[in-house]
């Protein structure tokens, strides 16, 4: 076969060829979808002590920030009752002591009950009360104290069960530190009188309002 006829037949075959368009497109799509190269695994990073410390520090900082935000945004319910403030403790009262005795100058018909009050600091308020039990024949004959009479208001009251002697420090006056004596005087039937039922009470107030109370008997 000569070249002229060969070219003629090839040309006829080319003109008669009808390409499969769908098949060609499918091959192109497969070629595009296939990876250009196989991905190689990346080497694992080496975690040093410094890197772990940095991660721990960041984690702690984030946790602290979240906790702080939660604390700052939390609010109490509007109807929650409030806790009342604690009341201040009262001021301590004056340091003092009391001693009750029967005066040694007492006799078979008359007696004097002495109450010694010793204070360790100035006192701006004072009430002293002696209660002499009204045994048979007891009658008041007077009273006495070591401080100036003008500093006190004094009363003697006859109650059903006792003679009550009361000394009240006047407003604006003060009792200085030291020993002080308050005495109740009375007659009684001849003989030795039993004073075990006689009692006393003392209330002392310091300049700052602190209060001390003393109680006892002549037993």
C-alpha positions as CSV (number, residue, x, y, z in Angstrom):
1,X,0.0,0.0,0.0
2,X,1.4,3.3,-1.0
3,X,1.6,6.3,1.2
4,X,-1.2,8.2,-0.5
5,X,-3.7,5.4,0.2
6,X,-2.5,5.0,3.8
7,X,-3.1,8.7,4.5
8,X,-6.5,8.5,2.9
9,X,-7.6,5.6,5.1
10,X,-6.3,7.2,8.3
11,X,-8.1,10.4,7.5
12,X,-11.3,8.4,6.9
13,X,-10.9,6.6,10.2
14,X,-10.3,9.8,12.1
15,X,-13.4,11.4,10.6
16,X,-15.5,8.3,11.4
17,X,-14.3,8.2,15.1
18,X,-16.8,9.4,17.8
19,X,-15.1,9.8,21.2
20,X,-16.9,8.6,24.5
21,X,-17.3,11.9,26.2
22,X,-18.7,10.5,29.5
23,X,-15.9,8.0,29.8
24,X,-13.2,10.7,29.2
25,X,-14.8,13.0,31.9
26,X,-14.9,10.2,34.4
27,X,-11.2,9.5,33.9
28,X,-10.4,13.2,34.3
29,X,-12.4,13.4,37.6
30,X,-10.6,10.3,39.0
31,X,-7.3,11.9,38.1
32,X,-8.2,15.1,39.9
33,X,-9.5,13.3,43.0
34,X,-6.4,11.1,43.4
35,X,-3.7,12.6,45.8
36,X,-0.7,14.0,44.0
37,X,1.6,12.2,46.6
38,X,1.3,10.1,49.6
39,X,1.4,12.2,52.8
40,X,4.3,11.2,55.0
41,X,3.6,11.1,58.8
42,X,5.2,14.1,60.6
43,X,7.7,13.2,63.2
44,X,6.3,13.6,66.8
45,X,7.6,16.6,68.6
46,X,9.7,16.0,71.7
47,X,8.1,17.3,74.8
48,X,10.7,18.8,77.1
49,X,10.3,19.7,80.8
50,X,10.2,23.4,79.8
51,X,7.3,22.8,77.3
52,X,5.3,20.8,79.9
53,X,5.9,23.6,82.5
54,X,4.6,26.2,79.9
55,X,1.5,24.2,79.2
56,X,0.8,23.8,83.0
57,X,1.2,27.5,83.6
58,X,-1.2,28.4,80.8
59,X,-3.7,25.8,82.0
60,X,-3.5,27.2,85.6
61,X,-3.9,30.8,84.3
62,X,-7.0,29.9,82.2
63,X,-8.5,28.0,85.2
64,X,-7.9,30.9,87.5
65,X,-9.4,33.4,85.1
66,X,-12.5,31.2,84.7
67,X,-12.9,30.8,88.5
68,X,-12.4,34.6,89.0
69,X,-15.0,35.4,86.4
70,X,-17.5,33.0,88.0
71,X,-16.9,34.6,91.4
72,X,-17.3,38.1,90.1
73,X,-20.5,37.4,88.2
74,X,-22.2,35.4,91.0
75,X,-24.9,37.4,92.9
76,X,-27.0,36.6,95.9
77,X,-30.7,36.1,95.4
78,X,-32.6,39.3,95.9
79,X,-34.8,37.8,98.7
80,X,-31.9,36.3,100.7
81,X,-31.9,37.6,104.3
82,X,-28.9,39.5,105.4
83,X,-26.8,38.4,108.4
84,X,-27.2,40.9,111.3
85,X,-24.0,42.6,112.5
86,X,-22.5,41.1,115.6
87,X,-23.2,43.3,118.6
88,X,-20.1,44.7,120.3
89,X,-19.1,43.2,123.6
90,X,-19.9,45.3,126.7
91,X,-17.0,47.1,128.3
92,X,-15.4,45.4,131.3
93,X,-16.6,46.7,134.7
94,X,-14.3,48.1,137.4
95,X,-12.1,45.7,139.3
96,X,-13.5,45.6,142.9
97,X,-14.1,43.3,145.8
98,X,-16.3,43.5,148.9
99,X,-15.9,42.2,152.5
100,X,-18.8,42.0,155.0
101,X,-18.1,42.0,158.8
102,X,-19.7,42.9,162.1
103,X,-17.8,45.9,163.6
104,X,-15.8,44.8,166.7
105,X,-17.2,47.8,168.5
106,X,-20.7,46.2,168.6
107,X,-22.1,45.2,172.0
108,X,-24.9,43.1,173.5
109,X,-27.6,45.7,172.6
110,X,-26.3,47.5,169.5
111,X,-24.4,46.5,166.4
112,X,-22.7,47.9,163.3
113,X,-22.5,45.9,160.0
114,X,-19.6,47.1,157.9
115,X,-19.2,46.5,154.2
116,X,-15.7,47.2,152.9
117,X,-15.5,47.9,149.1
118,X,-12.1,48.1,147.5
119,X,-11.8,49.5,144.0
120,X,-8.9,49.4,141.6
121,X,-9.9,52.3,139.3
122,X,-12.1,55.4,139.4
123,X,-15.9,54.7,139.6
124,X,-18.5,57.1,138.3
125,X,-21.5,55.1,139.3
126,X,-22.1,53.3,142.6
127,X,-25.0,51.8,144.5
128,X,-24.4,50.0,147.8
129,X,-27.2,48.2,149.6
130,X,-27.2,46.5,153.0
131,X,-30.2,44.4,154.0
132,X,-30.3,43.7,157.7
133,X,-32.8,41.0,158.5
134,X,-35.6,42.1,160.7
135,X,-35.1,39.7,163.6
136,X,-36.9,40.5,166.8
137,X,-36.2,44.0,168.2
138,X,-34.0,45.3,165.3
139,X,-34.4,49.0,165.0
140,X,-32.2,51.3,162.8
141,X,-30.1,53.9,164.7
142,X,-28.2,55.4,161.8
143,X,-25.5,54.8,159.1
144,X,-22.0,55.8,158.3
145,X,-19.5,55.8,155.4
146,X,-15.8,56.9,154.8
147,X,-16.6,59.1,151.8
148,X,-18.0,62.6,152.1
149,X,-21.7,62.7,153.0
150,X,-22.4,65.1,150.2
151,X,-21.3,62.6,147.5
152,X,-24.2,60.2,148.3
153,X,-28.0,60.0,148.5
154,X,-28.8,57.8,151.5
155,X,-32.1,56.0,152.3
156,X,-33.2,53.6,155.0
157,X,-36.3,51.6,154.2
158,X,-38.3,49.3,156.5
159,X,-39.4,46.3,154.5
160,X,-41.4,43.4,155.9
161,X,-38.3,41.2,156.1
162,X,-35.4,43.6,156.3
163,X,-34.1,47.1,157.0
164,X,-32.6,48.3,153.7
165,X,-29.7,50.8,153.8
166,X,-28.9,52.2,150.4
167,X,-26.1,54.6,149.3
168,X,-26.2,56.0,145.7
169,X,-23.3,58.0,144.3
170,X,-24.7,61.4,143.0
171,X,-24.4,62.2,139.4
172,X,-21.2,64.0,138.5
173,X,-19.3,62.6,141.6
174,X,-16.6,59.9,141.4
175,X,-15.3,57.3,143.8
176,X,-11.5,57.1,143.6
177,X,-9.5,53.9,143.8
178,X,-9.0,52.5,147.3
179,X,-10.8,50.9,150.3
180,X,-14.1,52.4,151.3
181,X,-16.5,51.4,154.1
182,X,-20.3,51.6,154.3
183,X,-21.9,50.8,157.7
184,X,-25.4,50.1,158.9
185,X,-26.2,50.7,162.6
186,X,-29.1,49.3,164.6
187,X,-30.3,48.2,168.0
188,X,-31.3,44.6,168.8
189,X,-32.4,42.6,171.9
190,X,-29.7,41.8,174.5
191,X,-27.3,39.1,173.4
192,X,-25.4,38.0,170.4
193,X,-27.4,38.6,167.2
194,X,-27.3,36.1,164.4
195,X,-26.3,38.0,161.2
196,X,-26.2,35.1,158.8
197,X,-29.4,36.3,157.1
198,X,-28.0,39.8,156.4
199,X,-26.9,40.4,152.8
200,X,-25.4,43.1,150.6
201,X,-25.3,44.1,146.9
202,X,-22.9,46.5,145.2
203,X,-23.1,47.8,141.6
204,X,-20.2,49.8,140.3
205,X,-20.0,51.6,136.9
206,X,-16.8,52.7,135.2
207,X,-16.4,55.9,133.2
208,X,-16.7,54.0,129.9
209,X,-20.0,52.3,131.0
210,X,-18.6,49.0,132.1
211,X,-20.4,47.6,135.1
212,X,-19.5,45.2,138.0
213,X,-21.9,43.7,140.5
214,X,-20.9,42.2,143.8
215,X,-23.2,40.2,146.1
216,X,-22.8,38.3,149.4
217,X,-23.8,37.9,153.0
218,X,-22.6,38.3,156.6
219,X,-22.7,34.6,157.3
